[in-house]
Amino acid sequence: MKEVRVSARPGYLILLGIVLVIVSVICTLPMIISTIPWIVFPIALILIISLFGFMIIYPNQSRVLTFFGRYVGTVRGNGFFWVNPLYRKKKISLRARNFDSERIKVNDKRGNPIMISVIMVWKVDETYKAAFEVDDYESFVRIQSDAAVRKLAGMYSYDNFDDDQEELTLRSAFEEVNTALEKELDNRLLIAGIEVIEARIGYLAYSQEIASAMLKRQQAEAVVAARLKIVEGAVGMVESALDSLSAKKIIELDEDKRATMVNNLMVVLCSDREASPVVNAGTLMQ
């Protein structure tokens, strides 16, 4: 069964009618008491019960109406309304809500323990499903979000161990992972009439027991990458220096001298410490 939208009677007209009835009863009260006094109590009872039919609906809110267990419909309009006083009126908000899950420990595709959380923006789209398909739709959102995050983490690795790998990971393929997360949450929350507006991974890190080892690996990768850049730049500088010396005919270098100069320049340029200058007072071969 799907949501059925119904319209309620304007509350101001019903309230005006009740006020007119009360005024009429008060004005004719002596005559009523002298003729049929017993009718005063039924009229008062009906008026009191009628007051329970009034309801105020604010923007982006709704009322789900049931009559002795039977679903009547949903009122989505905002304002002052009156419905059958015997209707049960359940309030369901249609406003967008934020959900920030707790950080949970899960295993990624490689079995590494990671800490992950999700931030989601959602709202109720089908009031009938939210009211009757699940016991508590807010609790349902929390539990299913937790299950979706666990499933998502098991589908992807946290990160690639080798640079040449093209596998999508939680850390590198951020947009793809978030799209998959939104789709998974949509499928899970559809039964409760929940629309997922946006879902993103809010926190992602290795678990504490392996965080230190993984940090060392990342630092080693950074050092290696930096060294590769330094060596690449040093080779270019040495090549440029040798070409410049040969072009300007500043000095003639044989193979041994070129090798010695290349060795000295590479040591100076690639060393992680400052080179100490040495003045050679003899020949280049000394």
N, C-alpha and C positions, 0 to 999 in steps of 0.2 A: 504493500500500500504506500501511496505517496502523499505528500503534503497537499491539503485542500485549503485554499485561502477563502475565508469568508469575511463578510463585512458586518460590523456591529452597528446598532442604532446609536445615534448621537446622544450622549449623556445629558446634554443641557435640556433637550426637549422632554425627556423622561423625568428629569429633576423638576422641571417646570410643572409637568402634569401632577407629580406627587405633591408639590407645594399647593397647587390649586385644589387637589382633593382634601388635603389637610385643612385648608382655609374653609372649604365648603363644609366639612364635618364640624369644624369649630363653630361656624355660624349657625348651623342647624342642629347643634348638639342638644339644646333643650327639647326640641320637637322629637328628635330621635329617641331620647331617653324616655319621653312620655309615651311613645308609641311602641317602638321595638328596641328596647335597651340592649338586648343581647347581641345586636349586630355591631356594636361599637368594638367589641373585642376582635371579631374576625377582620374588620377593617384595619384596626391597629396592627394586627399580626401580619396582614398582607403588606401594609406599608413598610413595616420593619424588615420583612424578608426581601422586599424590592430593593432596599438599600444595598444589599449584598451583591446586586447585579452591576453596580458601578465599578469601573476600572479606568485607570490612567495609564496610557502606554506612551513612553518617551521615544524619541527618535532612535532607530536601530534596535528596537526591542520588539517582542512579540508575546502573544498569549496563546497557548495551546488549550483548546476547549474540549472537555470530555463531559458526557452526560451519563452518569451511572456506569462508567467503564467503557462507553462507546465514544470513539473519536468523532467529534463534530467538525472541527476545522481549526484553522490558525488565523488569528487576526494580526496583521502586520502594520496596519495604519497607526499613526501616532495621534494622540488626542485624548479626549474624555468620552468614554463609551459606556453603553449599558447593554448587558446580555441577560439571558435567562439566569436568575439568581441560583438555580440549581446546578448550573454548569460549574465544573471544577476548572479553575483558571491557573495554568502553570506558566510561569514567566521564563522565557528563554531569550537571552541576549543575542543579537545579531551583529554585535560589534566585533571588530578585529581584536585579537588578543595575542600577546607575546608569551612564548613558552621557552624557558631556558632550562634545559635538562641538567641534571647533576653529572659530574664527570665520572664515567664508569670505566672499569678495566675490562678490555676485551682482547682477543687475539686477532692479529691481522692474517692475511692470506698465507704468510710464511710461518705463522705460529708465534710471532713476537708479541709480547704483551704491551699494549698501548693504552693510554688514557684519552678518552674522546668524549665530547659533549655536542649537543645540537641546539641551535637557536631557530625557533619556528614561529611564523606568524600565521594564525588560522582563525577561522570564523565558522559559525553554524550556517549551513546553506539549506538543509532540509530539516525543518523543525520536527516533523513526524518521526524521522529516524532517530534524531537526537533524543527525543522524549521516550520512545517506545522500543527501539531496536536494541538499545544498550541500557544497562542499569544506571550508570553515571557517565555521561559523555566526557566530562572533564578528566575523570580518572582513566577513562578509556584512551584519551589522547596521550596521557603521560606514559601508560604502560606500552602502548603500541609504538610510541616514539622510541622508547628504550629498545624494543624488539627490532625496529627498523635500523637503528644505529648499529646494533650487534650484527645484524645480517650484512649491512653495508661494509663494516670493517672486515668481515671474513671474505669479502669478494675482492679486496684490493690489498696490496702490500703498502706498508707505511712509506717506504722509499726504495729506490733502486740501489743495489750495491755496486753496480758497474755503470759507468757513464754511457756505454754503448747500448744499454738496454732501453727499449722503447715501450716498456710496459707502463700502463696507466697506474699511478699510485695515488694514495691519499694526499701526499704532500705536493706532487707535481701537477696532477690533473684536477685542479681545484674546481673548475667550472663543471667538468664532466661528472665529478663525484657529487657535487651539489644537485645537479640535474637528476642523477640517479636516486639521490636521497629524496627529493621532492616526489618523484614518481612512486617510489616505494611507500612513502607516507600517504600519498593520495589513494593508493590501492588499499591500504590497511584501514584508513579512516573513512572510506566511502560508506561503509556499512552504518556508520553513526551519523551520516549526513554532514560531515565536516569537510570544508574546503581548505586546502593548504595553499595559502597565498605565497609564502616563501619559506624555504628551509635552507639553512647553512650550517656547516660545521663550525661550532663556536670555539672549541679547544681541541688541540691535537698534539700529543707528545708521547714519547716512549715512557713506559712505566718505570718506576723508581729503580727497580732491581737491575735494569739493563740500560738505564739512561746514561750512566757514567761511561760504560763501554762504547755506546753508540756515539757519545760526544767525542770521545777520543778518535773514533773512526772518521767522523766528520771533520775534525781538526786535521787529521792526517791527509784527508782528501784535499783540504784547503791548502795545506803546505805543499803537497805535490803539484797542485794546479799553479800555485804561485811560483814554484821552482821552474816549472815548464815555461812559464812566461818569461822568467829571468833568463833562462838558457836561450830561449828563442831570440830575445832582444840582444843578448850578448853575442850570439853568432852573427847577427846582422851588423852589430857595431864593429866586430873584428873584421868581417868581410869588407865593410866600408873603409876601415882604416888601412887595410892592406892594399885595396884598390887605389885609394888616394895616394899612398906612398909610391906605388908603382907609376901612377899617372903623372905625378909631379916629379918623378925621378929624384926623389930626395935621397933614397938609399937603395942599393941593389941587394936583394936578399935571395940567397940560395934556399934549397929545400930545408936544410937543417936550421937555418936562421928563421925561416918562416914558421917552422914548427915550434921553435923556441918562443918566438913572439906570440904565436897563437896561444901557446900554453900559458904564458905569463898574463896575457890579456884576459883569457877565460878565467884564470884564478882570481884576478882582481875584480872582474865584473860579477862573477857568480858567488864570491865569498860572502858569507853573512857577517863578516867583520871588515872594518876598514883596513885597507892595505897600508903597510909601512913602507914609505919610499926609501930606496937604496940608491945612492949615487955611485955609478960605476966609473972609476977613474982610469980604467984600462981600456981594452978593446972589447968588442961585443962578445968575443969568444971566451973572455975571462969571467 
